[in-house]
Amino acid sequence: MSNSFDKPLPFIDKLMLKIKARSLKQRLFIALSLALALLLGTWLWYGGKDGGGSFRTTAVARGDLMATIGATGTVEPEEVVDIGAQVAGRIVSFGKDKNGKTVDYGSPVEAGTVLARIDDAIYSAEVSQAKAAVAQAKANVKRAEADLGQMKARLFQAERDWGRAKKLGSSDALSQSDYDAAQSAFEVAKANLNVGQAAVIQAKDAVAQAEATLRRAAQNLDYCTIKSPVKGVIIDRRVNIGQTVVASLNAPSLFLLAKDLKRMQIWAAVNEADIGNIHPGQPVTFTVDAHPGVTFKGEVAKIRLNATMTQNVVTYTVEVDTDNSDGRLIPYLTANLKFLVAERKNVLLVPNAVLRWKPLPDQVAPEFRQQPAKKGGKKSGEGQALAQKGQDNQAVGTLFVTRGSYVQPVKVRLGPTDGSLTEIQGPEIKEGMQVVIAEQQKGEDGNAGSGSSSGSPFTPQIFRKR
């Protein structure tokens, strides 16, 4: 007969097994935690005793360096002439270039080439009117001269009558009234002569005025034909046939003409921090997106003093001249320029990261810890840390070389930099000398060759004490 307590037994067995399993997991977890804590403590203990560790190094190399200042600019024609209209009217036709084609964009033209014609109907009528006014004025001169001749004759007659009257005097042969009449006639004749002479002068002045009006009308008529003032190339046409131009206070622009596209300029915007290193005659190289892989050469021609400010950034416009005999450069291309500031041949060079790297105080050899490297020293324009001015006004920096498990600081004089490499000088510096560029990470090769990347300052440093 089965016992009534036989059924619950399997449940109790399962519960006991779970309790035993849970205790085993807890024991294993505690054991693993103690082991990890022991390993971590041991690593921290021995790591704290060792001041140095491993470092990545790179060799001081000898080579050439070019220090440049970068800027962007726009390719511009060396001399541009803006051709406008001095009279108002409707464009009726365009002229022909030296190849016999209608003037348009890129047309080569000579001095005096007809570019466009404005409707001259009104101005032709004004010329005809002015010519008629001149003819009438000249006729008035002739009439005034004829009147003057008559006045001279009357004066001659009056003068003779007055002479006879003076000889007879007031007597029985000549009454007093006749005597007075002769005298009056003589005086009137003299006055009329002066009036006649003035009329002749006035008529001649009217002729001069009419001729001036004619010349003005003729000039306005001539302005209806737009001509090129110089030899060059049309780089912009701003009107079409049938368009009406209105010349009031300002002459409307019709064409933009470049005198010589074989000589071009680049107008570069240079930051105020770099403008002190720019001077006329300075060599410049530049590239344009239209010709990838091609480097053009030029030189600084002028530094414009009218600076511009954009978002609190002050820039100066620098004009760079370049030869364009091959015609590859066209106006208004964007150019990326490099101004040559300094060029060094066969000098000792190190990556800029070498000069930026700083060790922890306990990584420096004990005998050099009395004067540790200053933290947060001034940086040059290329980020060269620990730089200061020496007695010779040359920048001074600090780099580090390995000494056992520590590093030793070495002072060097800094030369120009191209943004990635810097020239260094010093009695202790030799070609091939290994200098520290970063701390060596686990699994890394300690020698940072030319193809290796330097340690990033943003790489997490576990348990690194400052």
Secondary structure, 3 states (H helix, E strand, C coil): CCCCCCCCHHHHHHHHHHHHHHHHHHHHHHHHHHHHHHHHHHHHHHHHHCCCCCEEEEECEEEEEEEEEEEEEEEEECCEEEEECCCCEEEEEECECCCCCECCCCCEECCCCEEEEECCHHHHHHHHHHHHHHHHHHHHHHHHHHHHHHHHHHHHHHHHHHHHHHHHCCCCCCCHHHHHHHHHHHHHHHHHHHHHHHHHHHHHHHHHHHHHHHHHHHHHHHHCEEECCCCEEEEEECCCCCCEECCCCCCCEEEEEECCCCEEEEEEEEECCCHHHCCCCCEEEEEECCCCCCCEEEEEEEECCCCEEECCEEEEEEEEEEECCCCCCCCCCEEEEEEEEEEEEEEEEEEHHHHHCCCCHHHECHHHCCCCCCCCCCCCCCCCCCCEECCCCCEEEEEEEEECCEEEEEEEEEEEECCCEEEEECCCCCCCCEEEEEECCCCCCCECCCCCCCCCCCCCCCCCCC
